[in-house]
């Protein structure tokens, strides 16, 4: 386990209660290791965005502590933020300026930025997010995905120790999403720690090494991504030309949430829910055969991060989270 000096983000008992008594974040203990790509997940109202805003010094905690790059926040915001690139709650751009002019203005507002290298750094950031060819267009003519790329370019104008990204692929087409994922992996390979908040569970699985799941303002779990789904059983899948008969048999043996798509029957086997005894899959297969169901394929699908999320939170994932 890293020493305290290797935690890029560390919170202890971090709490935020808003006026009226609403508890948004409840005693959060979170650690993000240097060099990791860290996924931050949670349903609507989980406290995800409030946590990010406290980490960035935008919101004062009610109780507890937050340290970013080894310094207390928000007290050290002036020292910390020059080493942090952030894309939070969507891009804020000047529509009447070109993409290049937006970045020049962002860079000029950074007291730590070197003016002599500005043109080269702006050009490099635009190229890195795939906007070099449209850098001369007005930002108001950009699509949502292009605006998202431009905001990300602003965060990359200088080398950063930490990059905080809130829904970085929002509005991008599949090709654009792949390019941003590749960019994130490249940044991590260069030593930048990436803190990624996303509602796309597939994105977290493909990019992140560690993840935390929030619900109701509390941290449910923090673990390597591969471990999050390790304790979750996948859905039972049966391929058969007799789906109706298979459904009757599986239901009789306790398989829940049965769904049929042509010759494919899926369901949640006993043991996936708290208090249930796991069923021997060989017994289920034998029961299908005994009932005259022609089984062409039988087994458990690989559990996904979404399966783990549902098991942890008991609810679906809300994109507004």
N, C-alpha and C positions, 0 to 999 in steps of 0.2 A: 504494500500500500504506500502511496506517495507520502512524503513528509508535507507539512503545511506549506512549505515554500513551493511545492509543485502543484498545488491546487490553484487553478486559474480563477475559479469561482468557488466560494465557500460561504454557506449561510448556516447560522446556528439560531434556532428558535425564531426565525424570521416571521414576523406577524404584521398584518395590516388589517385594521378595522376602520371602516369608513364611517362618516357621519350617519347617524341613525342606527348604529350598532352592527351593520353588516360586516361579517368577518370574511374577508376575501382570501387571505392567506393565513394559515394557522400553524405556527411553530414549525416552520420549514427548515429541515436540515438537509442541505444539498451540497455535493462536492463534484466539481468538474476537473478532471485531470488534464494537465498540460499536454497538448498535442493530440487530444481526442476530437472526434466529431460526435457531439453530444446531442441526442434527440430529446426534446421536451414536449410531452404529450399530455392532453387533458381534454375532457368534454367541455361543453359550454358552461361558463361559470366556475371553472376549476381553480382559477387563480393564476393561470399561466401568464397572462399579459401583465397583471399587477406585479407578479414576481419580476418579470423582465424590466418593468419600469423602475422598480426599486433597485435592481442591480445597476441600472444605468444612471441612477441618481435623479430620476425624474419624479419619484414619489418617496416621501419620507416614511420609513417603517414606524409602526406603532410600538413594536418591541422587537428584541432580537438584534442580530448583527448580520451584515453582509460584507464580504471582502471580495474585491475584484483585483486580480493581478497582485495579490498580497496586501492591498490597501483597503481601509474601511471606506464604505460608501454609505451616504453621499458626501462625507466630509472630504474625501480625496478626489472628487470628481474632476478637478482641474488637472491633477497629475495623471489620472488614469485614462481619461477619454482620448488623449492624443494617441494612445496605443490600442484603441478599440475602434473597430469599424462596425457600424450598426445599420440595419434596415428594419425598422420597427413600424408596424401599422401602416404599411404601404408607402409608396414614394411621395415625397413632397417636392415638386418641381415648379420652375417658372415656365409657364406655357409659351410665353412670348420670346423666350430664348431658345437657341438651338441646343442640341444635346451637348455639344462641346462647350458652349458658353455656360451652360448650367454647371458643368464640372469645374470650369475655370472659376466661377463665382464661389462654389463650395470650397475649392482649394484656397482661394484668396482669403476666405473667412477663417482659415485654420492658421493660428499664429505660429505653429510649429512647422508649417510647410515652407519649403525652399522655393522662392519665386523663380529662380534661374532654371530650375528643372521642371517647372510647371507644364510647359507645352508637351514635353516628352512624356511626362507621367500621365497627363490627361489622355494623350493618344494611346498609350499602352493600356490604360484602364478601359478605354472604349473598345480597343481590339480584343481585350481579354473577355469581354462579355458579348462580343459579336456585333457591336454597333459602329465599328469604324466606317462602314460604307454609308451610314445615315447620320453621321455626326453633325452634318450641316443642316439637318431638318429641324424645324421648330418642334419643341417638345409637345405642344398641344396636338400635333399631327401624329404623335406616337400612339401605337396600340397600348393596351394595358401591359402586355408582356414586354414591350419595348421600354415602357416607363419603369417596369420592375428591373429590367436589366440596367437601365441608366442609374437607378438608385443604388444598385449593387456596385456599379462602377465607381460611384462616389465613395463607397466604403472601402474601395481598393486603391484609392489615389496614392496612399502611402503604405508601406509594410505595416501590418498590424499583428500584435501578439494574440488578439482575440477578435473574432468576428461573430456578432450576434445577429442572426437572421430570423425574421418573423415572416413565415410563408414566402420564401424566396422564389418559388416557382409559380406563384399565383398569376394566372392569366397567360402562362406560356403554353405553347403547343407541345406535343410529345417530344419533338426534336429539341426544342428549347429547354425542356425539362432535363433531357439527357445531358445537354451541354452544361447546364448549371450544376448538375450532379458531378460531372467530370471536373468542373472548376473547383467545387468544394473538396473533392478528393485531392486535387493538385495543391490546393492551399494547405490542407492538412499535411501532405507530404513535405511541404516546405517548412513545417513547424508551427503554422497558425492553428490555434484552437478554435473550433467552430461550434457555436451553440445554436442549434437549429430547432426552432419551433415550427411545427407543421401539423396539418390535419391529414396529410397523406401518409398513412401507415406504411405503404409500400415504399415511399421515399425514405422513411426512417430505416427500414430494413436494408435498403440498398446502399445507404450512405453512412449511417451512424455506427459507431463502435459501442457506445454506451447510450442508455436512455433512462429517463425518469417518467413516471406516470403520476399525474395529479388528478384528484377528484375532490370536490367540496372544499378546496383550499388546503388539502393535506397531501403530503407525499405518500403514495401507496407503495411504490417500489422504485429502487434505482439499481440497475444491474447491466451487465453486458447484454446487448441486443439478443445475442444467440441464447442467452439463459432465460430471457423473458418468456419465450414460448416453449422452453424445454419441459416445463411442468404441466403443460396443457395438452390434453388429448385432442387429436384432430377429429374431424367428422368422419363417421362411417360412410363408405361409398360402396354401393352395389350396382354393378352393371348387369342387367337382365332384360330379356324380352318379355318378362312377366312382372312389370312394375307394380300393378295393383295387388297381385298376390303377395309380392315381397313386402309391400307396405303393411298389409294385414299381419303378416308374420312378425315383422320387426316391431310393430306397435305392441303386439301381444307380449313381446319379450322386453318391453320397457324402453325402446328407442324413441326418443322425442324429436320434435321439430322436423318431422319427415317432409322432404321435398322431392318432387319428381320432375325430371326434365328428359322427356323421351324415354330412353332405356336406362337412364341413370337415376338411382334413388340414393339420397343422402339423408343422414340423420345424426342426432347426438346420442351416442351410446350411453347406457347407464354407467355412472361413475364420474361423468363430467361435472355433475352438479353436487354441491355440498351435501353430505349425509348419505350419498348413494354408494352402494357397493359396485365396484367395477364388474363388468360381465366378461366372461371368457369369449373372445371373438370366435374361437373355433366352435364353441357351442352355438353361437348365432348362425354361423355358416352351416352347421349341421341341421339346425332347425329349418333353414330356408330349403335345403335339399329335401328334407323329410316332407315338407309341405308341397313338393313338386315344383319349386321355383328353379328355373334354369339359370344358374349363376355363371356368368362369363368372367367377372372380375369382382374381387372382394378385398376390402382393406380399409385402413385409416389414411385419410389425407394428411399431409404434413401440416402441423399446426402453424398458423401465421401469427404475426404480431397483432393482427386484429383479433384473433381468437384469444390471445393473452390479455389484450385490452378489455375485451368483453368479460372475461373471467374475473378480472381485477375490479372493474368499475360497475359491472352489472348493467351497463347501458351502452347504447350505440354511440358512435363518434359524431359529434356535431361540428360541422365545418366552421361555425361561428365561435368555436371555443377559444 
